Every structure is written in C-alpha cells, then in structure tokens.
C-alpha cells in the first residue's frame, strides 16, 4: 500500500471542508487509518511467540540431552519451519550456552 502524501492529503481536506461536509468527515477518519499499524503489531507478536517457542525448546532439549540442541531437534519438538529456526538459532543458542 502506498503511503498517503501529507501535503496532498491536507489539500484535499481543505477542498472537501469547503464543498462537502459528509465526505470531509469520512476523510478525517483516514487519518486514523494512516496511523494504524496493526499488521506490524501482528507480525511482531507472531515473531516474538516463535522466538519464545524456540527458547523453550532449546532449554528443554539442552536439559534432556545435556548438550547444545541441533536445528533438527528444535524443528521436531516445535514444528517450526527451518527458515525461522535459522533466523534466530545462532543468537538464541549463544544466549543460553
């Protein structure tokens, strides 16, 4: 989605304010939409949940096997895709070692 150009948005608002009050009120609601970043929040929450799952698996496998877990073992335990595990594996294993 393209970002709304602030200058153009303000120009349209001033025109609408003078000509049509009902459309003007609807346009004011666009300002709220412009600030809404719920998709970013959802992605961040999902990433944090996956990181927490990987952390738990590393701790549990580390306790069971008494060694650093492999990516394969983490995948088997959590069923998280290898791409995601690869993304966070190095920093999490180093953090817990």
C-alpha positions in Angstrom: 0.0 0.0 0.0 1.3 3.4 -0.9 1.8 5.9 1.9 -0.5 8.9 1.9 1.3 12.1 0.9 0.6 14.5 3.8 0.6 17.7 1.7 -1.8 16.3 -0.8 -4.0 14.9 2.0 -4.2 18.3 3.6 -5.0 20.0 0.3 -7.9 17.5 -0.3 -9.1 18.1 3.2 -9.3 21.9 2.8 -11.2 21.5 -0.5 -13.6 19.0 1.0 -14.2 21.1 4.0 -15.5 23.9 1.9 -17.6 21.8 -0.5 -18.9 18.7 1.1 -19.1 18.2 4.9 -20.1 14.5 4.9 -17.2 13.4 2.7 -14.9 15.7 4.8 -15.9 13.8 7.9 -15.1 10.5 6.2 -11.7 11.8 5.1 -11.0 12.7 8.7 -11.3 9.0 9.6 -8.5 8.3 7.1 -6.1 9.9 9.4 -6.8 7.2 12.0 -6.3 4.5 9.3 -3.0 6.1 8.3 -1.7 5.8 11.9 -3.0 2.2 12.3 -0.1 -0.3 12.2 -2.0 -3.4 13.3 -0.3 -5.6 10.7 3.1 -4.6 12.1 1.9 -5.4 15.6 0.6 -8.8 14.5 3.9 -9.6 12.8 5.9 -8.6 15.8 3.7 -10.6 18.1 4.0 -13.7 15.9 7.8 -13.3 15.7 8.0 -13.0 19.5 5.9 -16.1 20.0 8.1 -18.1 17.7 11.2 -16.9 19.5 9.7 -17.9 22.8 8.9 -21.4 21.5 12.4 -21.8 20.2 13.9 -20.6 23.5 11.7 -23.2 25.4 12.7 -26.0 23.0 16.4 -25.1 23.4 16.2 -25.1 27.2 14.2 -28.4 27.3 16.4 -30.2 24.8 19.5 -28.8 26.5 18.4 -30.3 29.8 17.4 -33.6 28.3 20.5 -34.2 26.1 23.0 -32.2 28.2 24.3 -30.5 25.1 23.5 -27.8 22.6 20.4 -28.8 20.6 20.5 -29.1 16.8 18.2 -27.3 14.5 16.7 -30.6 13.5 15.8 -31.4 17.2 14.2 -28.0 17.6 12.2 -28.5 14.5 11.0 -31.9 15.7 10.0 -30.5 19.0 8.3 -27.3 17.9 7.3 -28.0 14.3 8.6 -24.5 13.3 10.0 -24.1 9.8 13.7 -24.4 9.3 13.8 -20.9 7.8 12.5 -19.4 11.0 14.8 -21.5 13.2 17.8 -20.5 11.1 16.9 -16.9 11.6 17.0 -17.0 15.4 19.1 -20.1 16.2 22.6 -18.6 16.5 21.7 -15.8 18.8 19.4 -17.9 21.0 21.9 -20.8 21.4 24.7 -18.4 22.2 22.4 -16.7 24.7 21.6 -19.9 26.6 25.1 -21.5 26.3 
